[in-house]
Amino acid sequence: MSNFIYDIQLGFLAFPLVALLLAVPYALYQYRRFGAISIWKTFVVFTFILYCLCAVSLIVFPLPADHSAVVESARTPQLHPFHVIEQIRETTDFSLSDRSTWGPALRSPVVYEAIFNVMLTVPLGAYLCYLFRCRWWMALLIGMATTLLFETSQLTGLFGLYAHPYRLFDVDDLILNTAGTMLGFWLMIPLAWALPSMDEVNEQARERGSSRVSLTRRALAAVVDLTVLAVLFVLAWIVLSPTDAQIAKALAVDPSRAGAKTLAFRFIGGLFADPMSALLLALGIGAVLFAVIPMASKGRTIGKALVGIRIVKADGGNAPAWGYWVRYLASALFLLIPVALVLLAPEEIEGVSNNTLFQIVGLVVVVWALTIVARVVGSFSGYPYVSLSEVVSGTRLAPVKLQGAESGDQKSAGQNTSRRTDRGSDASAAFQDEQPNDWQDG
């Protein structure tokens, strides 16, 4: 039992990192596919991820310290079906007619391990039924494939990582794990009646996503765009930065020093040696990403395309070409001009010290940041978030038509009521007549 608890703890410890890595791809998919993120669906999806991590930890760990170690008990696969029944008979005095033998039999390691193998995949069957809405035969195949993958990893020494198997390949485990999957599937059917239907959850997300652009959706698009900008700038600056001799001369550094030969020194030193070129390069890349590409793609930047939004006029029509440029330049004004002043401003400009100039610019930036905070707070109160660049350019952000979204005249209140009423019968029929499964969505 202590080993099982330790392995489950490993799954919980790995979950935050895995969840962090999957959060952005998951959000991108949900925004592009449905237009909004459902809290309930997110909870279900990430508990499924947690279950997968714990299941893998239970199957894989503990690992042998020696990669070439030979585990005698695992050398020969157990290929005799239902051998576990013979083991129970040999190791216990279990008798169905004698209740006094039931307790000792349940405490037997053989029975305990058999119950564990069944319970291991019960959650898998439940998720296949509710989250992925699989039919019973699909759940059966997935359960068999999953447990076969588990057993194959044990037979091959974790797919060749170890020279010999360190756990026994047991055909009874295949049978018990598959039975656990189907048990979880059928147990989930009555429970699904009390839970929100995934169809309803997805439809509610579509309705929210098609009516407005949420702040988090907008922010995710901005993060993607700025990440692309940063990557392109780094790659371009590595190629176009000043030479080592120019950097050494500008920074008064001996070019023969070992540190002066590193890529990091060349990159950072180039920024200080020629900040104007770096600034112009960043502005040029930004112009391509935030003005040229939207002009050619009906208002979509790379990030906006990934989350399913685009730039439009305030009245909802296609934005004019000049609107993209004004929007970009207005944003660049607040983001890059302070950087340019810090890097390029002389000590005195027409009698005004650069410290005074920096204070003025800093005050403007602080006021701008406060307006952002005010608009963010307002967005949580139901007011649409409108940036200063949108006000200046006369543009807004609007959701694009969602993939698979149906128009309002294709759905009636009667259909929605019918779906809610028939949920139990659909579940009882193993969801045979449902719309395409989530795992088929793309």
Sequence and secondary structure as in RCSB ss.txt:
>XXXX:A:sequence
MSNFIYDIQLGFLAFPLVALLLAVPYALYQYRRFGAISIWKTFVVFTFILYCLCAVSLIVFPLPADHSAVVESAR
TPQLHPFHVIEQIRETTDFSLSDRSTWGPALRSPVVYEAIFNVMLTVPLGAYLCYLFRCRWWMALLIGMATTLLF
ETSQLTGLFGLYAHPYRLFDVDDLILNTAGTMLGFWLMIPLAWALPSMDEVNEQARERGSSRVSLTRRALAAVVD
LTVLAVLFVLAWIVLSPTDAQIAKALAVDPSRAGAKTLAFRFIGGLFADPMSALLLALGIGAVLFAVIPMASKGR
TIGKALVGIRIVKADGGNAPAWGYWVRYLASALFLLIPVALVLLAPEEIEGVSNNTLFQIVGLVVVVWALTIVAR
VVGSFSGYPYVSLSEVVSGTRLAPVKLQGAESGDQKSAGQNTSRRTDRGSDASAAFQDEQPNDWQDG
>XXXX:A:secstr
 HHHHHHHHHHHHHHHHHHHHHHHHHHHHHHHHHSS  HHHHHHHHHHHHHHHHHHHHHH S  S TT   GGGS
S B  TTHHHHHHHHH   BTTBGGGHHHHHTSHHHHHHHHHHHHTHHHHHHHHHTS   HHHHHHHHHHHHHHH
HHHHHTHHHHTSSS SS  BHHHHHHHHHHHHHHHHHHHHHHTTS  HHHHHHHHHHHHHH   HHHHHHHHHHH
HHHHHHHHHHHHHHHS  HHHHHHHHT  TTSGGGGSHHHHHHHHHHH HHHHHHHHHHHHHIIIIIHHHHTTS 
 HHHHHHTEEEEETTSSB  HHHHHHHHHHHHHHHHHHHHHHHH  SEETTEEHHHHHHHHHHHHHHHHHHHHHH
HHHHHTT     HHHHHHTEEEEE   TT   GGG  HHHHHHHHHTHHHHHHTTTTTSSS GGG  
